[in-house]
């Protein structure tokens, strides 16, 4: 199963070439990541956010333009002992052309102790519902 996030690109996200700047894609991935965890109730509120990003990767396939409607599809590709890898595909909402692909590695993190910790059994069970590939 996957989760979907809808994004409309904005002028402020563009660059001198008139297309969406590569930095903006990381903002889209972050929004999709948060929407995925909150929208699926794997995490109930952002105040309870249990992760830090260990790695975020994005492959740019096609240009996106100002005022373009995008959809970001997000799913889980790997569940580790204390980490989860999620994948994204960013597409045009109308044509479904792939604009970019992303991958995030998130580590379960105890903020008060400032160290990683194993994923809870409950979290792993919820994440399994969204594993693909």
Secondary structure, 3 states (H helix, E strand, C coil): CCEEEEEECCHHHECCCCEECHHHHHHHHHHHHHHHHHHCCCCCCHHHCCEEEEEEEEEECCCCECCCEEEEEEEEEEECCCEEEEEEEEEECCCCCEEEEEEEEEEEEECCCCEECCCCHHHHHHHHCCECC
